[in-house]
Amino acid sequence: MLFPRTNIEHKLKKLREKEFDPSSWKAQIHQIFKEDHKHEERILQNLDTKSKVVDNSFDFDQLETHRIYHIDQIKKICIDYRLRFLDSKYFKGKLPSKAISSIKGLEKKHKTELKGFKIIAPSKLFKLENADDPLLFAPIGNDYFYLIEKWGNDLHPFRKIMMWFFKSFENLLFLTFLVSLLLTFMVPNGLFSKTNDTSTFIMVFLFMFKSVAAVVIFYGFALGKNFNTAIWNSKYFNA
């Protein structure tokens, strides 16, 4: 054969030795990993520290517009789906490696250290003080936040409908009314009276309504539950 076969390993080695000093290659690699480890530790520390930072020094020319959200938009989604928007310090779920990588990439791209991280997630994923789809944000300023990463599973398709009843007192009262009406229709004829007239139906309904309302009130007070509008940005379990 006139032309020898190309050894890719040798080509790769020559390229490496052209770009880096072969005698200190191992030390250079060690230093790169050491710096990367320190960078990751700093990010994890910032994620686990409550910060009063309200903005970060982003390079606005490099921001992706579709990742920028206003606090009012975040608040509405949290209320509709009964989610919380809290400091990453309170997040008890495990942050995936891609979230850390996204932060590292952003810090390198924007040449800044990011702080003041916030997360949107259901209450059960936060370590709440006593008084299924996380999104990680960093503040930009003027009540705007930049979406860094999303992980986990999407929310149940009917979560918004199910949580609608807990948005306000009026919504909960409507749910109590519906449940009471359903239970009233389920009462067998003649159980409370020999006659099945309108007055009997109303009496049974009022009895059911009081019973259901009592259970709802007890459940709410006993477990410290509150409406979506009150808990979306509260760090307290019984807010």
Secondary structure, DSSP 8 states (H G I E B T S, - for coil): --S----HHHHHHHHHHHHS-GGGHHHHHHHHHHHHHHHHHHHHHHHTS----------GGG--GGGEEEHHHHHHHHHHHT-EEEEGGGB-S---HHHHHHHHHHHHHHTS-----EEEE-GGGB--B-----EEEEEEETTEEEEEEE-S----TTHHHHHHTTSSHHHHHHHHHHHHHHHHHHS-TTSS-S---HHHHHHHHHHHHHHHHHHHHHHHHHTT---HHHHTT--BTT-
